[in-house]
Amino acid sequence: MWLVLLFWVFVGLTLYPFFIYPGLLWLYTRLFGKRPMRGETALRVSIIIPCWNEDGFVEGRISNLNEQDYPAELIEIVIASDGSSDETNEVVRRHAQSDPRIKLLDLQRGGQTAALDAGFEAATGDVMVITDAGTVFEPDTISKLMSYFVDESVDCAVGAWTVVASAEAPYSRGERAYRKFEDRLRSLEARAGIAFHGQGACTGFRRGVYPKLPPDIAADLGAGLSIAVEGGHIVEALNLGVKDFMDGDTSNQLRSRRRRVVRGMAAIRHYGRAMNPFHRPGLAFAVWSHKILRWLTGVWMFGAFATGLAIYLTHDIPLYQWLFYAQAALYLAALIGFIGDGTRVSKCPLFGIPMSVCVVVFAFTRGMAEVVMGTRENFWTPANAGASAASD
């Protein structure tokens, strides 16, 4: 019976990050969860935008920020150009000449984390908000985000965001669903008091809490972990009206997910105390459940398939035969969707959804394999810049 036991262990580990862990959080927050306090504030805010070759987006981004209903005299815009070789710097300089609130940092190429570090050093606000050049805010986004900082115990407010695909693609639908799930999970973690990471589209940090980070780690995760390991207070800001650009191309998403895992694990290892259940048990529970065990989903799925195949070949048990057929059908549908990527075949939910799931899992697995091999990722390529580069 050890094969049967092992099979269900692998199935349980596969389902745990997506169903069991969220269910446990939901139950806990129903009994003990707290909602954050909000109110009006007159704190000064610095909006920091790291960018590399974003001339197609940065002008619209500046215009978008100028439409915010938060008092203009309380807003500063810091654009950290990470060695851009296109017209990004010229566009920003033109706007800075007529608007003294705009600062351009013309940096040597050093990566996103290094650009953010420079942006935080140059910013003067009471609250620092990181965002992307391709992100779009509703007019009241900053006002809503800043309302969380009326509570002086709040060190970081993480804004939920909506995915906007550059073009309709099979992966785009899956990413939108994944984004909704992720926002809900982070909200539950925040209400449970175990939130531990920000995100690049819209996250606010109270002045003085953002750390100096190594260039090879994910800045949003690293900054959140640095706050969480010291017992800081992170809240989730919902319904901010934040929209972010996403390239739905499958190969680009494979690269992006892989890179996020490599940089994310570098951040977790840098703040190793976050994994220690004797330091902060709730934080360790969240980090292992939300990140590490999820990034190992490919290992669990392979284990479930291998043990399921072994049971299928050695035992005549109808339940496990049907379970094996279901797994085989999932992977066959994903393969058909991948082969037909960009065609009507992959846009059919019967093939597109399994393909999206397997793309994410494969990227997670490859990223974790590269972590084991010692791969480091200092640089990043924004989705729009990557698309431009691909077309050159």
Sequence and secondary structure as in RCSB ss.txt:
>XXXX:A:sequence
MWLVLLFWVFVGLTLYPFFIYPGLLWLYTRLFGKRPMRGETALRVSIIIPCWNEDGFVEGRISNLNEQDYPAELI
EIVIASDGSSDETNEVVRRHAQSDPRIKLLDLQRGGQTAALDAGFEAATGDVMVITDAGTVFEPDTISKLMSYFV
DESVDCAVGAWTVVASAEAPYSRGERAYRKFEDRLRSLEARAGIAFHGQGACTGFRRGVYPKLPPDIAADLGAGL
SIAVEGGHIVEALNLGVKDFMDGDTSNQLRSRRRRVVRGMAAIRHYGRAMNPFHRPGLAFAVWSHKILRWLTGVW
MFGAFATGLAIYLTHDIPLYQWLFYAQAALYLAALIGFIGDGTRVSKCPLFGIPMSVCVVVFAFTRGMAEVVMGT
RENFWTPANAGASAASD
>XXXX:A:secstr
 HHHHHHHHHHHHHHIIIIIHHHHHHHHHHHH            EEEEEEESS TTTHHHHHHHHHT SS GGGE
EEEEEEES  SSHHHHHHHHHHH TTEEEEEE S  HHHHHHHHHHH   SEEEE  TT EE TTHHHHHHGGGG
STT  EEEE  EEEESS  HHHHHHHHHHHHHHHHHHHHHHHT      TTSEEEETT      TTS HHHHHHH
HHHHTT  EEEE    EEEEE   HHHHHHHHHHHHHHHHHHHHHTGGGG TTT HHHHHHHIIIIIHHHTHHHH
HHHHHHHHHHHHHH   HHHHHHHHHHHHHHHHHHHHHHTTTSHHHHSHHHHHHHHHHHHHHHHHHHHHHHHHT 
       HHHHHHHHH 
